[in-house]
Amino acid sequence: MRLAVAQIISGADPTTNLGLIRQYAAEAKKSGAELVVFPEAVMRAFGHSLNDIAEPLDGPWANEVRSIAKNLDLVIVVGMFTPGRDGRVRNTLLVTGPGIETSYDKVHLFDAFGFAESESVDAGEKPVTFESNGTVFGLATCYDVRFPALFSANANAGAQVNILCASWGSGEGKAEQWDLLVRARALDSTTFVVACGQGDPETIGTGPAGAAPTGIGRSAVISPLGSVLAKLGGKPELVVVDIEPSQVAEARQKLPVLANAHQF
């Protein structure tokens, strides 16, 4: 299966960000990809208000993404914001494409490193998986990567690939943690991990948006046994990777961590 990872840098304007989706999705399709993964917060970058742009999953922004996916005959995974409870929004991954329509609301909110995502974001409650052309995918968002149980839950629900969309903030040790965590989650779950982060704004001459997480790039595709199959730097870029889902069964035969796990 051919996948594309679109490491973009979104901005404040949702319409402009749709243009980035259109551009990178077309490039992914031209490269033969069946599915393209975009980062978290593509609808609007963190560091800007979210309530005024949050829309339901059947709203005009999501419908435009659907139109792009339909016209290209391509599955798109992209981060947006939907209305939540108590005046907050939900940090949502929209998945849309041929025969596929689902979404995931980020479960673990980033209340860490001096940032409080829970002040503006309402947490999701459950894991989500979907199937495309016989391959099962699990979904995760940014801070979720620090919680192995979600990735294992997706794997136990049949996922052969875990998609991780992020807007990973910079800071001391953060890049090294990202690199370590995406590989560790592949090993925990014996799945491919397709980790797509926002690019580093400094690579295009703009600084970080206040104290909010923006991006450091370093998107990666990891094998079920933790090997790095592809890795990007900080700048906006599209990478296309061929994966073989049958390698998941082979990895689990060699390393049966899911079968051997105990519940304490």
N, C-alpha and C positions, 0 to 999 in steps of 0.2 A: 504494500500500500504506500502510495506517495503522499506525503504530508508537507505542508508549507508552514513556516513560522515567520510571521510578519512583525518584526521588532520595529514599531513605529514610535513616534513621539506625538501624542495628542495635545491639543491646546484647549482653549476656553470655548471655542465655537463648535457646537455639535454638527452644524452643516459642513464646516470645513473638515471636521474629522470624518464625516461620511465620505468626503472626497478621498481621504487617505485609504479608507476601506475599499472604495471602488478601484483605486489605483493598484493597491497591493493584491487585492483579490484577483484582478485581471491578470496581473503578472504571475500569480500562483497558478491560475488556470492554464496560462500559456506554457508554464513549465511542466504541466501534466499532473498537477496535484489534484487529489480528490477532496481534500479538506485543508482549510487554512485557519490557523490559530492567531488571533490578535491578543494584545495585552488586556489587562484590567483597565478600567477607567478610560476607555476610548471615547465614549460619548462626551465626556468632559474630563480634563486632567484634574487631579487633586490640586488643592490650593485655590480653587474657585468655588463659588456657591454651587450646591448640588440640588437643593429643593426646587429651584425654579426651572430646572431642565429635566427633572425626573419624569418619566412617562410610563404608562402601563405597557405591558408586553405587546398589546395590539395598537400602540400609539404610532404616530407618523415616523419617528426615528427608527424604531424597530421594523416597521413595515418597509422602510427604504432599504434596510439591510436585507430583508427578505427578498425584495425585488432584485438586488444585486446578486444574491445567491441563486435565485431562480434563473436569471438571465445567463449566468455563467455555468449553471448546472454544477454547483460547488457547495460544499458544506462550509459554513462560516461560524466560528466561535469567537465572540467578541464581548468585551466588558461594557456594560451600560448601568444606568441607575433607574430603579423603579420605585414607586411610592411605597413607603413603609408605615409603621405605626407611630403614633405620638409625634407627628411632624417630621419624622426622620425618613430617610430613603433606604432602599435595599441595594446592596452592591451585587449586581446581577450579571451572570454570564448568559448571554443569549446564544442558543445553538439553532441554526436554521439552514435548510438545504433540501435536496431531493428526498422527500419522504420523511424528513426529520424536523421536529419542532419541540424543543424543550428548553429549560432554563435552570440555573442553579443560583441560589442566593448564598453568599459567603457566610459560613457558619462561625468561624473564628475571627473576631474583630480585633483590629490592631490597636490594642490599648497597651502600648509598650514604647520604650525609647522616647518618652515624653510626649507621645501623640495619643489622642483618645478618639479612635474611630467611632466608638459607641455613642459619642455625643451627637453624631449626625447620621449614623447608620444603624439600621435595625437588623439584627442577626437572622440568618436563615436557620432552619431546623433540621434539615436532613440531607444525606448524600444523594447525588443524582448520577445515573449512568444512561448512556444511549448507545444504540447500535448503528453502524454505518457499513454497508457492504460486508456484513459478517464479522466485523471487528467491533468489540465492545469498548467504550471509552468511559472513564470516570472524570469528574470535574472538580477542580479546586482553585482557590483564589489566594494568592499572595501569602498572608500570615498563616493560612491553612498548612503551608509546607512544614511548619514546626510541629505538626500534630500527626504522627504516623498512623493513628487509628483511622483517620478519614481515608487515607490511601489504601490501607488494608481492607476497610469496609467496601470500598469500590471494587477492589480485587476479588473479594469474597462474593460480590454481586455479579462477577463475571468479567470485570474490566481487564483488558489486556494492555490498555494504554491509559495512563493518567495524564490529563491535560491540566496544566497549571498556568494560570494567567496572573500577571503581577504588575504592580507599580512599586518596585522595591526601592525604598529610600536609601540614600547614601549615608555613610557614617563609619566610624572606626570598626573595622572587622566585619562590616555588613556584606561586602562582596565575597569574602572568604566563607562566610556563613551560608550565603546563597549557593555557592558552588558545592559546598559540602552537603547541604540539605537536599538539593535536587537529586544528587546521586544516592544519598541515604534512603530517600523515599522510594526510589526504584528498587533498591535492595530489600527494603522492608516488605514491599508488596509484590516483588518479582513481576513488575510491569515496566513497559516503556514509560518514561516520563518525558512529556513534551512541555517544556517550561518556556513560556514567552513573556518577557518583561518589556516594559516601556524602555526606550532608549535613553541615553544620558543627554539631557538638554544642553549640556556644555559642549557637546560635539557639534551642535548646530548654532552655537553662539548665544544661547540663552541660559540664564542661571536658573537655579531651583526656584520653585514657586513658594516662597516663604518657608515655613517649617514643615510643610506637608510633604509626604512621600512623592517623589516624581519617578525617577528611574535611573538605573545604572547600566542597562543593557544586559549583557552576559546571558542572553537566551541560550538554551541548550536542549539537545535531545539525548536522552540517556537510555542505555539498553537495560533489560531486566536484571542483568548482573552488574550494573553500575558503570559500564564503559561509556565514555563520552563519544557519541556518534557525530555530533555537530555542536559547535559553540561559537557564538558571536561576540564581538567587542561591544563598544558603547554606542556606535552610530546607528541610525536607522538602516535597516537591511532586511532582505527576504532570503531565507535559506530553505531549500527543498531537500527532504530526506526520504529515502525509501526504507521502510521497515517491514519486517517479516513477522506477522503475528504468531506464527507457529513457533517462533523462538521462545515465546512465553512458556509454553508447555514444556519445552526442553529445559528451560531454566528452572522451572518448578520441580522437575524430576531430579535435577542436580542439587537444588537448594530448596527443599520443601518447607520453608519457614511458615507459610500459611497453614499447612497441614500439621506442623509440629507445635504450633502456638498453643499456649495454655491461657485460660481465662482465670485471673486471680481475683 
